[in-house]
Structures are given as C-alpha cells and as structure tokens.
Amino acid sequence: MTGSQRLIIATLFALLFLIHVSVLPIQSQERVSVFYAALGGAHAIWNIAKDAGFYKKHGLNVEVVYIASTTLSAAAVLSGHIQVGMVAGIGVINAAASGADLVSVACFVNVLDYELVVQPSVKSAEGLKGKSLGISRFGSVTDVAARAFLSELKLRPGEDVTLRQIGGASERAAAFRRGVVAGFLSSTGSIHLLGEGLPHMVLIRTSDLKNPPPFPWICAVTTKSYLAKTRENVKKVVMALVEATHYFKTRKEDTKKIVGKYFPSASAAYLEDNYTTTTRILEQVPYVTRPGMENLIQEARASNPAIKVTVNDVVDDSIVRELEKQGFIDSLYGKK
C-alpha cells in the first residue's frame, strides 16, 4: 500500500468519525411533531419555542406545523401524525363525545380574545339581521366566539344571523373584503391587517361582554395513549412552551420579530397591538380552566343529552402540577 493510499484511507476514517459524532446529538433527541392553529398572538409560542431553542434544550427534535382549524387539528392529533398540538377545549370535548381519547394537558390562554369586525353599514345589532358572519368551521373557537357575541347582542344564530364556514383568518378577511360576509371573527388587533382604506368597524369585543366566559382556548393537547406511553416527551413540550411564554412576556421586540417571521403580512401596528393584548392573557402557570371546560360540556349536552363526558375525562393537569411543585415555573419568573 502506497503512502498516498494510506493517507486516503486515514482521511476516510476521519470523515466517517466526524459524521458519526455530528449525528449523535440529533439521534439522542426525541422526534416530536406539534402544531398551532392560527397566526399571531399567543399561537406564536409554538414557534418561539422552536426559534429560541427551547424544544432542543429539553432534548426534543420538533417539527412545528400550521393547521388553520381547531376541528382539523384535533383530527391531526388523533391520526397519530401529530403528537402534541393546539386544540381548544371545544375540539377536545367534541372528540371525546365521539369516543376519542384527546386530553388537554396545559392551557396558555383561558379566555376568548376576539372581536367582531363588520362592514361600516352595520351600525348596530339590528343591522346584522338577515346577514352572515364568517367563521372558520362549525365547532371551532370562532364558532363559539360568534355565538357568544350574538347572544350578547340578543341575536339568534341560524335565525337572525347566518354563520358561514370560510376558513382561516386570511380567508375570512378576504371574504369580508369582497363583501361575501357582513362581518367576521377576528383575533383582537387583527383589524390592522385589513389594509389601508378598507372601511370597517368593530361592533363588539370580548372585553365588551358582561361576563366573559372562561374558555380553554390555546391549549396543549395530546391523546391519552400517547401521554401514557411517552409522558416525558409531553412534559418536555409543555416545559418548552412555558419557557416560550416567559420569553413572550419579557422580550417584546424579539417576540415581535418571531411573530412577523411566521406572519409576514402582519403590519407593525398589528404586531404592537396584538403583543400588548396577548401579554395580558398568557398564563404563567398554564392550568386548563376547569370551569371553562365544564361550561363547554354543558353546552354540548344541551344539544346532545347523550354526552357523558366529564371534565376529568378531558383534562390531565398532572404535568403542570408537577412543574409548579418542582419550582420550574417560579425559576423563570424569579420567584422563591
């Protein structure tokens, strides 16, 4: 064997060693797929956890997917293709009522935060009669919010006002722009995304409700079977999201940059307004609101008395209790 051949072989062995070493950290990380169901606001914590390195910090190799509907998101988790994702309480209850084993393990926003944007010709509740509102899908968070607003306005969905399934936030805004609907459900502050010169007005906001109902909205959800088999992975996802929440609350400009990265059409006015609103409603200790979940179960039973689901069937807050007991959350916020 010549000297040059020995050099080539030695080089190949060195390259193989470097490749082996370089892939070890990736192989040692658990692969998990997660998703979020809307752009902007508190939904950003799923991407903040990725961009700020919190998933990786806790030993996870995470793929973050966007699915623009609570009902579709629930189906994604049940399919097994997604392990943990953002599903509002109503989606978990609907799935459980059908025999599925979805469970909420943490909730980072426990109130609805929407506003009803309408055409300027709609001056009052009376002006909505005979018209239609755009929601994403029936059974979704926007559907629940629309019905809460209509109840406050003394209007009956399906009789006084038609609810139309339009799709995600951008599709609802586009339908509104074309005049397909007289109004649509929009997350607070999103009126800034409608563009300059587009006439509109906000008829009612969540803050206008006399008694804003507790509502498990932006929640981390998985299946009971995955939780039982791979609880540590779920715990790590929740830990990453708790850290992302702290990041959101304490690093305003960095947070706005990440929100803008995944929501490129967001204006500076939207990013500022939405950040201010979201900071107020993000939970430091992300327990699922049990009263809110109970309210949703009672509403579901009103239309289907056969539903036997209880709060304990759809909520498992053992991970949050554990993190709180261990001092993990207090350590982020400087509490002793």
Sequence and secondary structure as in RCSB ss.txt:
>XXXX:A:sequence
MTGSQRLIIATLFALLFLIHVSVLPIQSQERVSVFYAALGGAHAIWNIAKDAGFYKKHGLNVEVVYIASTTLSAA
AVLSGHIQVGMVAGIGVINAAASGADLVSVACFVNVLDYELVVQPSVKSAEGLKGKSLGISRFGSVTDVAARAFL
SELKLRPGEDVTLRQIGGASERAAAFRRGVVAGFLSSTGSIHLLGEGLPHMVLIRTSDLKNPPPFPWICAVTTKS
YLAKTRENVKKVVMALVEATHYFKTRKEDTKKIVGKYFPSASAAYLEDNYTTTTRILEQVPYVTRPGMENLIQEA
RASNPAIKVTVNDVVDDSIVRELEKQGFIDSLYGKK
>XXXX:A:secstr
  HHHHHHHHHHHHHHHHHHHHHHHHHTSEEEEEEESSSSGGGGHHHHHHHTTHHHHTTEEEEEEE   HHHHHH
HHHHTS SEEE  HHHHHHHHHTT  EEEEEEEEEE  EEEEE TT  SSGGGTT EEEESSTTSHHHHHHHHHH
HHTT  BTTTBEEEE  SHHHHHHHHHHTSSSEEEEETTGGGGS TT   EEEEEGGGSSS  EEEEEEEEEEHH
HHHH HHHHHHHHHHHHHHHHHHHH HHHHHHHHHHH TT  HHHHHHHHHHHHHH  SS    HHHHHHHHHHH
HHH TT    HHHHB  HHHHHHHHTTHHHHHHT  
